[in-house]
Amino acid sequence: MKKITILASVATLLTLASCKKDQNGPSDQKPESMDQLIVPDSFNWKTTRNFQLTIQAASQGIVEVNSVAGPSFQKAYLQPGQAYVMQLTVPAYEKNVKLRFAGQEVLLQLDGNTNLTYSFQ
């Protein structure tokens, strides 16, 4: 009986020891220096995007251009009937900005167009 237990234990150990995980996929080698990094030519290194925003209003007041999360990017004083043009730089991850003016709040989409306009009524 002891022989069978010993043989079963040895067979189990040999079976477990012979199992190896195949590593045919790409290796996860970390570069040791910046020179070893491989970056595609199409990679966009910019962390910001620039827009030209033209805003008009029927009354005077302060307009705020805010992130959807809350922080303010820019503020400007609007005169009635006059277009105000601002150069707006936002983080590249931003997809929308909020415009606040005289109790109104508008969500403006930041799409591929770099010239944005909005008119408050």
JOJO-V997409 format. One record per pair of residues at least 24 apart in sequence whose ideal C-beta (glycine too) atoms are under 6 Angstrom apart, sorted by the first residue. I is the first residue (numbers start at 1). GAP is how many residues later the second one is. If there is no record, write none. Layout:
i=I gap=GAP
i=I gap=GAP
//
This chain:
i=47 gap=45
i=48 gap=41
i=48 gap=44
i=49 gap=41
i=49 gap=43
i=50 gap=39
i=51 gap=37
i=51 gap=63
i=51 gap=65
i=52 gap=63
i=53 gap=33
i=53 gap=35
i=53 gap=63
i=54 gap=29
i=54 gap=31
i=54 gap=63
i=55 gap=29
i=55 gap=63
i=56 gap=27
i=56 gap=63
i=57 gap=63
i=58 gap=63
i=61 gap=40
i=61 gap=41
i=63 gap=38
i=64 gap=36
i=65 gap=32
i=66 gap=32
i=68 gap=28
//
